[in-house]
Amino acid sequence: NVEFVRVPVTWGPQANWHARLFFTLQVLGQLDRLHSKVFDTFHRGGNPLLGNDEESTLRIQRAWAEANGIDGAAFEREWKGFAVTTAMQRANQQLRRYPISGTPALAV
């Protein structure tokens, strides 16, 4: 009886923006459908879905979400919203609690 919970790392601005994408897709109920597509976009497509700052990153990620069938306004609302911000805070707390120095990692 084990439950695996994916938690993205939040080691700096770029990792935070990736984590924000992860949690936004989760809040929108699209993570299971699009998680592999995000991975493929990063690693096979060579597109990290990152800009030079938070605002340009949001624009890039919103465009990607829209291209994958997500309403852009809903994506942006959740990306900036309470649920995603709270999830980010929890991820930061977990990262401090466990001495994770690389990924992937497993904590029990």
N, C-alpha and C positions, 0 to 999 in steps of 0.2 A: 504494500500500500504506500506507494511513493508518488508524490506529485512534483514534477519538474516545473520550475518557474523561471522563465527567461528574464533577466534584468540587465539592461545595457549599462556599460560603464559610463562614467561622467568625469573623465580626467581632464577636461579642458574644453574650450569653446567648441571645437569641431565634434568631439565626442558628445558634448551636451546637445548639439544640434541634431546629431544622429539619434540620440536617446529621445529627444523631443519628437522626432519623426516616428520612432517606434511606439511611443506612448500615444501619440495622436492617432495612429492607425489602430491601436488597441482600443482606445475610447470610442472610435467610430465603428468598431466591430469589424474591421477590415484586416487585422493583423494576420489571421490565419490565411486569408486569401492572398495577401500581398507580401508576406515576409520573404518568401523565396524570390519574388520579383525584385524586392529591394536588394537582396544579396546579389542577384544576377546583374542588376544595374550597377552596383558598386564594383564587383569583381570581374564580371565578364564583359560588361559594357564600358568599363573605365570611367564611369560617371559617379563621383562621390556624392552627388546631390548637395553640394556645399557651395556657398558663395564666400565673399571676402568678409562678410559681417552677418549679423543675425538677420537683418531685414532682407538682404539679398538671398540668404539661405532659405528664408521663408518663401520668397517668390519662386525659387527654383523647385523647392519641395512641393509647393502648391501646384505648380504647372505639372509636375510629375504625377501628383495625386489626381488631377483633373484628367490627364492622359490615361489614367487607369480607372476611370469611372467614378471618382469621388467628387462630390460637389465642392468647388473651390472655397466658397464662403464658409461652409461647414468645417472644412479642413483648417482654414485660418482661424476660425473662432475657437476650435478645440486646441490648436497648436499654442494659442495664447491663453487658453482658458484655465480655470481652477483645477479641473481634474488632472490635466497634463502637468501643471505646475506642482500639484501635490505628489503625483507619481515621481516627478523629477526629484523632489525633496526626499522621498523615501529611498530612491535609488542612491542618492548621495549619502544618506545615513547608512545604508547597507554597505556601500563601498568603504566607508570609514570603519565599520564593524568587522569586516573581513579583510584580511591582508591580501587582497587581489593585486597581483603585479603584472598580469598578462591575461590574454584571453585566447581561447576559451578557458574557463575555470569552473570548478564545481565546488559549492559550499554546502555543508550539511549542518 
